[in-house]
């Protein structure tokens, strides 16, 4: 397979897979699968620029997905009249002032070195101020949170348009990425992986336990869509409309990232990735550029998480899993080809189809073999074939990535390296 024809052939094969799914399982199911796959494609594009452009190992994709989904819920879910008609908003506003004051105090303490305070003493003072501020804020927040849960359940949303929530999800994910990257990008790459993994678990724990803010494990639904919902125009038309929106988003993101990749900025990022010391010797601010790419990738992850959670129409903090929202995205990016935007899109669509279809296909094979075994050998058919088939999807994804790493270690659509005479 020539390098020139490879994308065409691979996408033709992918089209045949999709057509087979449509034929076997129907239009409604297939459109749902494709809509979810396009949401994952946005996540894969965010990861491929972090790892493929700059070599940044983000092990906390789940956290950015979760924060993107939560911001979409917070801004787009309808107003909770019980909350706004109580005295909780004013009490929560007072807590917000405490938080603002705490941020100012902690920031001021962190800048004491500018007036001659030794750095070790400054760090100690900052830690003490942070600890005291945290205790004050929590002490003020606990009774307010308990009152909100008792009277209103949770604060609800602000009823804003869906695209506002998606944009806010990306923005907040970028803000979190700024603080994580600002601290960790000056260290070795494994520290970034550890930090992002820890941040993801912290975000999940906060969203899961802050019932007054997120409704916790009681979930929030139904979430609004940017297009008419299935209740309005039926499953097929609604899912097709949602798929059209996410597809347009992918096209816009792909064009923008491709232009950036081929621009001087993209060449500079790849130079930093390939030889950090040489880039620094040429006057490039390595950490600043890495921070830029880390924030940009996280913004895309926040937007992708917002679109994914909106499509599901339910926000469940306990549903965010490293397997589904971190490992699977890495498989998509590796299979497609790190640093290749088209490869990230192909990898996301292909892997999600494999992930989705592995359960029904495996269940069909299990049932067929069980029936043949019973008819021929008198075997007793297990009663948990469905559960076993569900577990097999992890094995199939693991087998897929193993084969890719063995026979196409750079991905099926590897990054194109320009050759100069």
Protein Blocks (a to p, Z undefined) as FASTA:
>chain_A
ZZklmmmmmmmmmmmmmmmmmmmnojklmmmmmmmmmmmmmmmmmmmmmmmmnopacfkl
mmmmmmmmmmmmmmmpccdfklmmmmklmmmmmmmmmmmmmmmmmmmmmmmmmnopafkl
mmmmmmmmmmmmmmmmmmmmmmmmmmmmmmnopnbinhpafklmmmmmmmmmmmmmmmmm
mmmmmmcfklmmmmmmmmmmmmmmmmmmmmmlnopmnopaddddfbdcfklnojklmmmm
mmmmmmmmmmmmmmmmmmmmmmmklmmmmmmmmommlmmmnopafklmmmmmmmmmmmmm
mmmmmmmmmmnopacfklpcfklmmmmmmmmmmmnoghiaklmmmmmmmmmmmmmmmmmm
mmmmmmmmmmmmmmmnopacdfklmmmmmmmmmmmmmmmmmmmmmmmmnojbdcdddddZ
Z
